[in-house]
Amino acid sequence: MPPLLRLSRGIDRVTAALGASVSWLVLAMVLVGTGNALARYAGRWTGSALASNGWLELQWYLFSLVFLLAAPDALRRNAHVRVDVLYGRLAPRRAAWIDVVGAVLFLLPFCVFGVVVSLPAVQASWAVWEQSPDAGGLPRWPLKTVIPVAFVLLGLQGVSELVKAVGRVRGPEASA
């Protein structure tokens, strides 16, 4: 097996494992949201504040983690948003060319841009151990740290998809 194809398959395995792990965060997000809603209603009945900003923030932190960390797996499974009006009608080799051009001109530069632009905000957040401005809120620096990590993971999966697309352009013998 060619080294680049071996690298691509390794990236795919890591991405698939991450996607499966992150899928459990959806359940956690639903449970946290449900628990917070029930606490809010129970608090009305008991006259005490059972819900908190921390639980609300945890719910959207979990959503952010799902969105950021599941993107590479969505790309791997070809479940991302794409305008398929023309793409779906193309021959496999032409579609592969679109994937190559899209990865080189758009996806990979976008990932580099995302890392470069997010790093100063992450560094600033770490410098002050940024916390939520809301009472009872959560630390913000861990979530902000995930942003460049997610762009790196998406970029790695983009490299894997590029390797596979180049293989499809070159023909079946190149993918063996």
Buried (B, 14 or more C-beta within 10 A) or exposed (E): EEEBBEBBBEBBEBBBEBBEEBEEBBEBBEEBBEBBEEBBEEBEEEEEEBBBBBBBBBBBBBBBBBEBBBBBBBBBEEEEEEEEEEEEEEEEEBBBBBBBEBBBEEBBEBBEEBBEEBEEBBEEBEEEEBEBEEEEBBBBBBBBBBBBBBBBBBBBBBBBBBBBBBBBBEEEEEBE
